[in-house]
Amino acid sequence: MNLDRMLPLLLGGAWLLPLLAFAIIALGGHYLKKTSSQHRAGFLSTVAILGSFVLAVVAFSMWVSDQGLGEPHHGPEFERAQLEENQTPIQLAALAEEGEAEHAHDGVFSVSGVWYIWAQVGEQKFEIGYYIDALTICLFVMITLVASCIHFFSLGYLQEELETGIKDHLVATSAGEPFERVGRQHRFFQYLSLFCFSMLGLVLAGNLLMVFIFWELVGICSYFLIGFYFERKAAQDAANKAFLVNRIGDLGFLVGIMALWGVLGTLTFGEMSTKLAELAPETQQQASPNKTTIQAASFLQDEEAKATNDEETADWNVGLLILAGLGIFCGCVGKSAQFPLHVWLPDAMEGPTPVSALVHSATMVAAGVYLVARCYPLFTEEVLLVIAYIGVITLLMAAMMALVAVDIKRVLAFSTISQLGYMMLALGVGGWSAGVFHLITHAFFKSLLFLGAGAVIHALHHEQLLIRMGGLRHKMPWTAGMMFVGCLAIAGAGIPGLDWGLSGYFSKDALLAQAYAFAQVNPSHVYLYWLPLAGKALTAFYIFRLWYLTFAGKPREKKLYENAHEAPLVMLIPMMVLTYFAITAGWQIPFTPSSVTTILEQALPAVASFETPWAAALNYPAEYLSHQYHTKIAWTAIATAGTGFLLATIFYVWQGLRPDEVQKQFGPLFRFLQAQLYLNEVYHFLFVRPLHGIARACSWIDRHLIDPFVDRMAKGTVNLARLEDQGDRKLIDRPIDWMSASFYDLAVQLKATQTGMIRQYLVFLVLGTVGFFFIVGYLWQL
Amino acid sequence: MSSAALLSSILFFPCLGALVILFWARISPAMCQKVSLVCSGLVALATFSFLLPGLPWSFAPYEATVQHGFALDWIPSFQIYYYLGLDGISFPLVVLTAGVSFLAIAASGTIKKHAVSYYILILLLITGMLGVFLSLDLFLFYIFWEVVLLPMYFLIGIWGGPRKEYAAIKFFLYTIFGSILMLIALLMLYFASDLTDPRLEEFVKSDTIIQQTVGSQALEGIEARQADDAVQPLHTFNILALQKIGQLTDQFDEPLLWGYSLQWWAFLLLFIGFAIKLPLVPVHTWLPDAHVEAPTPISMILAGVLLKMGGYGLIRICYPICPEAAQWFAYPVAILGVIAMLYGAFAALAQWDFKRLVAYSSVSHMGYVVLGLAVCSVYAGGQVDSQAWAMGMNGAMFQMIAHGISSAGMFFCVGMLYDRVKHRQLDQFGGLFHRMPTFSGLSFGIFFASMGLPGLCGFIGEIFVLLSTWKFSAVLAIVGSLTLLLTAGYILWTLQRVYLGFEYHGPLPEKLSPATKGEISILGVLLAFAILLGIYPQSLFRYMEATVTQTADALAERLSAKEEPDEQQAQLRIDPLEAPADTKTLLVERVQP
């Protein structure tokens, strides 16, 4: 089997199938005006994404049969034996570096190539190509699987969009009636297919420019999907906000791309590592002592000049690299809704729930994490530290906001932000595979939770407030059960002694263990371990609060409860599939020592090896070193999560504590959290209003400064012309007129001599002749 | 078919159509449109046929030289020739002109007043625009430049909106002011030029057009000069010859006034002239007024083609003829470009009139063109980065074509709405997605192309310009990239106010009929090109890249050559380790005292 040839073919096909569906629906949408024929569009999209899934699975199995499932990484036995004992952090760090050198990447197997040249200027080529490694393939399978489930679910969820008279109760016409419109299910599937195409393209992209292209395309799909109910003002605003906030991040991304292009001269993933390697020794040399000995030799001044010159370039390059890293991460902050650009994601819940499940939890928002993972070798230690801290801030902040949210989808949105923070944290502390692993497990359980929420909302006819639900487990036992599994998975439930648990147990364990290992060798960053651990208790609390408020207890709204019904099979079956993966995604593959992590680790990139001049004394423990902490961490984690669970139960089941009393006690904090830290208002005040002010000023300058100036110039010219005209009339014309008039008068007076008498003429003639001779004679004498 | 006949017939075919309309007794408006449509359609077909491979006249891609060039005597006593030709810079613009003009005429169905004069003027306008892009003789270029001006004046002044007289006269005065500066500059260049310079010998011998026109005279002059005989200078209006003179000799380096050289002044005058046409902040205020008052088809031509004449002038005349001045002005021009980008975007954000908003977006987008042309970045050691400059220039050219497509489409969208409901107030729209679904879908595509969404044509020019600017000045690149955010802001806000929402809340709601087939096809064609250029920009780069890159390379070479002595010294100073031993001692000696 030829991977080089087959993988691009298979994944390329999987990538283009949704595009085909999109194109057909977009061009044929004209003929789908009748709502009765719109279901064809849904089928087409679903078939396309299923086809993509099949192709992705084929590609995956080819990969596995060729490359194997990967072996668990473990350090040599004696090292482990040493590590079992308690060691000082310094020793551990030394070991870590040794281990790193040993493990230093025996080359990541990847397939990369070019489909076509997008643009070529001089010798600079920009290509549409692909870069396929284990990460790409795993994400392809995950995305197409989740997307297929959600396509099926949407067929049921958006059933009502096939009707002709849909009443939108959130939009009131001027008459006060709910707005009535025709269904447009085909549009929904059109956008969904475009999204799948863009998302797969993002993962498949062979260079950063191509990533940027699809990065923006998923953004615009998200815009369309959030604004699907575009009659609603809230949906329009949310869509605009999502795109604009993402654009802010993208500006940073663009700066990162420009900086990277400036320092490396390439944006292709396949070439980056070699270019970095070229750059690395140069920078490392600076620190090496050999340099100084040479410098000590002859011609000091010149040498020094050169050295400083080189050092400056090297510093400049490393500086650019840091800027590039921060820039790219800035893009990820926008897309993955990290603090401080997370404000768009809660609002994005205005979109239909399947969209929230696919775009705003499982795939698009994870693109930021994916990009950090993909560009991992580019990040210097400073940048990684920034990533880790942003992750921690985000995960805590969002978890606290989730505690007080009252809308079922918003709780899940904050939870998504928080979980993305966990992933960023993991990547920031050197846990590459832990972060990516959590991305995959999170995709399964979070989309399951969202679909469950969707089923509830569907059953309650678009009621989303938690306080109006309750007791629904009787009406919707399947949904309640599966959502409970999802809650357990996100809380990281498991049995540490048996090393058995749901998917979240394994991924959270891995990333907490890595954070612990990092905190061990970098004692000053110990909060990077404690805060996420605390976050785990919060996670368990808010997620079970959600479940209890929805399904447990007694129904709080009788009428809503009476009309509730279990979701139809077309919605339940996708949820079952997701439940299966939410349980098992972390498990070992039967009869092998491997799991998803080991497959992913085939793509594990080398950790950045830059001696940067500003580097804090950081040590990055290799990931396999954190395995030893797994058991210890697992117990701690389970204990914290259990506390959270217990608290939620006390609050909402046993009613031991009353939530509203606690709310009263912590009134200001509660309101502060519920207002999302007033960030929206702050941003509006700090950025939106000043920008509009500048805009008005520019418009004002045009109308009141430049235009009057131009008009005055024109008027001045006209006035000058008038003046000249007056000059013409008065100074030149008048004397000429006077002259001509006097000549005329003279002529009139001379007319009197014209009598017509011959004798008189003769007299004149004689007199004239005599006179003439007199004058001539007189003159002659002179 | 000879090149002369081919290009001339394309150039003057619209005039023929104008004659037909003029002498057709009692012609109806619809018939006028049909005749013009056929005429401009044939012109468009002819220019598009250059794209097909295998025809005897097809335009060869990846070719930097002038194709189909020919020169006929016109006023030979002043070395003025009827010299036309196509190369990578002019060819895409010629195709764009033909295409946009055809669509504009197709969109003229609503014009009923004085139809005969309207179509005659618009056909004359097409000849003028084609002439600007086709002519390679500076004098001829200037003539066509002026030819464009008059029909446009009447088209705005007679068929325009309520303030048409003001807008027309403003347009006319602004442009004529620029033209006068241009005229001064081109006379300066003409009288300073001399083809009998020995450094031009190779060029004079190799260039067929020069050979055909003044070749023998020039060669005689060169020989005489080499023999130290006194020679009468041989002036020229040939644009390519002037470029060579600017790049190979120092004829334009003479100090002229206040210590600045002739080319410095020529650059300044030409730049102002072209900047007005472009238009660049702060000489842009004619544009919003002209657009708001002009009828829809004229707005399409104005934004789609006329503005590109400014950019074309810069890249064809201003920069190649005055390289040193270009370098001197690099920062001022780049900063002006960034200001225009931001200022236009900000001003667009504040507009309440739909058409004014689109007009300001043009100002913003043309700022990229100026920025892309200006990025003459210099390495340490005086070497000019030709790669980055080539990228910037290519980006600028691509931006012009892309903007030609997207802005024509946007103005057409505005015009369609105005035809129906007779107003353009952004706060009095809404809910169009329900009433005009197909139209709304197409408009979203066009507006996103303008927003620079990847996958559509607007993105490529912007990203290329910004990437090349990074090498020139990181700060300008970062500040300039803020435009992306602002653009997204005003476009999305506009779309929200016009298309989204549940109901239309303006006057004449009953007039909001769905788009007709003709309207859909005009928008569809524009969107199709936007998508094609977006996903496969190489389809355009393959025609223009070679010429544009060659232009940038020639400039970079000239400017680098200037600095060469310094650079050699620098190299000597920097590499003591690698240098042979004697050099080392030499260097040490040199340093020690």
Interface residues (C-beta under 8 A of the other chain):
Chain A: A26 G29 H30 Y116 I117 W118 A119 Q120 V121 G122 E123 Q124 D168 V171 T173 S174 F179 R181 L209 F212 I213 F214 E216 L217 I220 Y223 G227 F230 E231 K233 Q236 D237 A239 N240 F243 L244 R247 I248 D250 L251 L254 V255 I257 M258 A259 W261 G262 S298 F299 Q301 D302 E303 A305 K306 N309 L691 H692 I694 A695 R696 A697 C698 S699 D702 I706 D707 V710 A714
Chain B: I169 K170 L173 Y174 P282 T285 P288 Y343 F346 A347 A348 L349 A350 Q351 S386 Q387 A390 M391 N394 G431 F433 H434 T438 G441 F448 L453 P454 G455 F459 I460 I463 F464 L466 L467 W470 K471 A474 A477 I478 S481 L482 L484 L485 L486 A488 G489 L492 W493 Q496 L500 G501 F502 E503 Y536 P537 Q538 F541 E545 T549 D553 R573 I574 P576 L577 K584 L587 V588 V591
